[in-house]
């Protein structure tokens, strides 16, 4: 499973899980992609994020996670499992960077 960390800018106001996100704010994200390698997934990764209202995407790190046991954070474990069944999953830090 490919893991991608980076930042993205919200292009529209959004309320998700009772958290408010403000247009124009930049947030950290962690994303999982069932398909690899990273270079061949760039277009799909961008489309996945843009379709959810995020743009100006900056990928900071990427790597491979071979087993969910390697992930200790509960939310990231859930995202990993979602990506196994749906191909992609993303988590976004609800606190903006600025």
C-alpha positions in Angstrom: 0.0 0.0 0.0 1.3 3.4 -1.0 1.3 6.1 1.7 1.5 9.8 0.7 2.0 12.7 3.1 1.6 16.3 2.1 -0.4 19.5 2.3 -3.3 20.9 0.2 -5.4 24.0 0.1 -9.1 23.9 0.6 -10.9 25.4 -2.4 -14.4 25.7 -0.8 -15.8 26.0 2.7 -16.5 22.5 4.1 -18.2 21.0 7.2 -17.2 17.4 7.8 -17.7 15.3 10.9 -18.8 18.5 12.7 -15.5 20.2 11.9 -15.4 23.4 9.9 -12.8 23.9 7.2 -12.4 27.3 5.7 -11.8 28.0 2.1 -8.2 29.0 1.4 -6.7 27.3 4.4 -3.9 24.8 4.0 -4.0 21.4 5.8 -1.7 18.4 6.2 -3.0 15.1 4.7 -2.1 11.4 4.7 -3.4 9.4 1.8 -3.3 5.7 1.0 -3.3 4.3 -2.5 -3.7 0.6 -3.3 -1.9 1.0 -6.6 1.8 1.7 -7.0 4.3 3.1 -7.9 3.8 6.7 -6.8 4.9 8.2 -10.2 2.1 6.3 -12.0 -0.5 7.4 -9.5 0.0 11.1 -9.6 -2.9 11.9 -11.9 -5.3 9.7 -9.9 -4.1 11.1 -6.6 -4.6 14.7 -7.8 -8.1 13.9 -9.2 -9.1 12.2 -5.9 -8.1 15.2 -3.8 -9.5 17.8 -6.3 -12.9 16.0 -6.4 -13.0 16.5 -2.6 -12.3 20.2 -2.8 -8.6 20.2 -2.3 -6.0 21.8 -4.7 -2.5 23.3 -4.7 -1.3 19.9 -3.5 2.2 19.5 -2.3 3.5 15.9 -1.7 6.2 15.9 1.0 6.8 12.2 1.4 5.7 8.9 0.0 6.5 5.3 0.8 5.1 1.8 1.1 3.3 0.2 4.1 3.1 -3.5 3.8 0.8 -4.3 6.7 -1.8 -2.4 8.8 0.1 -3.6 11.9 2.8 -1.1 10.9 0.3 1.7 11.5 -0.3 2.6 15.2 -2.9 5.5 14.8 -6.5 4.3 14.7 -7.7 6.8 12.1 -4.8 5.9 9.8 -5.6 2.2 10.3 -9.2 2.9 9.2 -8.0 4.8 6.1 -5.6 2.0 5.2 -8.5 -0.5 5.4 -10.7 1.8 3.3 -8.0 2.1 0.7 -7.7 -1.7 0.5 -11.4 -2.0 -0.5 -11.9 1.3 -2.4 -8.4 2.0 -3.9 -7.8 5.4 -2.2 -8.4 6.9 1.2 -7.3 10.3 2.7 -7.3 11.8 6.2 -6.9 15.5 6.7 -5.7 17.3 9.8 -8.6 19.5 10.9 -6.2 22.2 12.1 -4.9 24.4 9.4 -1.2 25.1 9.0 -1.5 28.9 9.2 
